Amino acid sequence: MKLYNSLTNQKETFTPLSAGKVSMYHCGPTVYDYVHIGNLRSFLLADFVRRVFEYQGYAVTQVMNITDIGHLVSDGDDGDDKMTKALKREGKDITLENMLALADFYANAFKNNLQELNIETPHFIPKASEHIDEDIKIIKQLETKGYTYITSDGVYFDTAKMADYGKLGGINNGNNENRIAENTEKKQSADFALWKFDNNQGWDSPWGQGFPGWHIECSGMGIKYLGEQFDIHTGGIDLKSIHHNNEIAQSESATGCSPFVSYWLHGEMLNFRGEKLSKSTGGNITLAVLKDQDFSPLDYRYLTLQTHYRSPMEFSFEILEQAKNALARIKKDILRLKKENPDTKIIDIKNHSYQKEFLEKIQDDINIPQALAVFHEMMKSDISDNEKLSLAYDFDHIFGLGLEQLHEETFAVPDRVHELLDERANARKNKNWELSDTLRDAIVQEGYRVIDSGDKQEIQKL
């Protein structure tokens, strides 16, 4: 098993800290709003990594945090935090009680998204607000070892005290262009808040009332559930240079254990209209938006299978439509095999040539697109139907498309739709593509979708 380690910028053979076990941490959402599909690509990466290891027989322990508090809206440690901005947006009083209630609402919405995308539920989904003691403990350790200093607005980590600070992204002790906002009380621009003072709300601490910094929250939760060192940490590429470097700095400095994490995996961005998909670029596309456009969450999951996690992924509704049709064809093939082989018994395919090829691909830095290509090649091959179904179900332990649970949908197609289908078949036969498209739209208006498969037309209810 090889993984591309962002810490060393190279592929490395995976060696777990404990034989046969994998400990994984994934940066979860800040629950101030519904997550968009760009965020969800990162959580799908976490799911694929877990599935790949479980497929190979590893016992996985997975943690994904919920950030429901914290004073950080930028890397400069200034301004309102995202939760406070959300309260203002929704016209609620700025109180800790309201903040946590708002967070619970969006956290539950996020968990529903995970289920809709068939993402395996992490073993632990801790909330930052419930781990203040863990944060304070780490800050005390850092203070005792001389890594901290206090300003008028909080307790800060002194990055100059750590010789290899910035080793994950080559920040070079803080001279990073992302650090735009400058706090004049900082010793170095890269220094970051461990605790932010707030006289109006928050928690008591040895340094004063307030909130933990954003970065310390992940260290507190990661160490509590996985220990002072663990195997894998994933997240979006945008977290690499600052957030994850700060996690490393505070964790290794506090515990004295290095490396804090053995393998760092970073997923690339989802791009929309040539830019990183985000709320600020007008790309606040959620699963609810996709469903309103007649796409299922699994259509999006299938789309993400087609791009390697370390490559930027382009999104458009046209591209998603193609993925939707491709997934529909896969489902059709699986349902046909099931119908033609109702008494099929799943066979052991561990030594099958296609299974060996599939395993090769997923062991090469989670190369899901190439594994998907093996699946398509297998489905077109002349092996037996029994083998195809068994291999499809096996591969789907990684894909997560629910192929084994598929069942034939039964519905009566109205006479009017049959008439439109016949007219469209004649239009296609005569290569009258404009009329064919018009009739397709008319069928949609009747509540049905047409999927073309060669010369055949498949009908699905919307």
Sequence and secondary structure as in RCSB ss.txt:
>XXXX:A:sequence
MKLYNSLTNQKETFTPLSAGKVSMYHCGPTVYDYVHIGNLRSFLLADFVRRVFEYQGYAVTQVMNITDIGHLVSD
GDDGDDKMTKALKREGKDITLENMLALADFYANAFKNNLQELNIETPHFIPKASEHIDEDIKIIKQLETKGYTYI
TSDGVYFDTAKMADYGKLGGINNGNNENRIAENTEKKQSADFALWKFDNNQGWDSPWGQGFPGWHIECSGMGIKY
LGEQFDIHTGGIDLKSIHHNNEIAQSESATGCSPFVSYWLHGEMLNFRGEKLSKSTGGNITLAVLKDQDFSPLDY
RYLTLQTHYRSPMEFSFEILEQAKNALARIKKDILRLKKENPDTKIIDIKNHSYQKEFLEKIQDDINIPQALAVF
HEMMKSDISDNEKLSLAYDFDHIFGLGLEQLHEETFAVPDRVHELLDERANARKNKNWELSDTLRDAIVQEGYRV
IDSGDKQEIQKL
>XXXX:A:secstr
 EEEETTTTEEEE   SSTTEEEEEE   B SS   HHHHHHHHHHHHHHHHHHHTT EEEEEE BB   S SST
TS S  HHHHHHHHTT    HHHHHHHHHHHHHHHHHHHHHTT    SB  BGGG HHHHHHHHHHHHHTT EEE
 SSEEEE GGGSTTTTTTTT TTT  TT  S  TT SSTT EEEEEE SSSSB  TT SEEE HHHHHHHHHHHH
H SSEEEEEEEGGGIIIIIHHHHHHHHHHH  S SEEEEEEE  EEETTEE  GGGT    HHHHHHTT  HHHH
HHHHHTS TTS EEE HHHHHHHHHHHHHHHHHHHHHHHH TT      TT HHHHHHHHHHHBTS HHHHHHHH
HHHHHSSS HHHHHHHHHHHHHHH   GGG         HHHHHHHHHHHHHHHTT HHHHHHHHHHHHHTTEEE
EEETTEEEEEE 
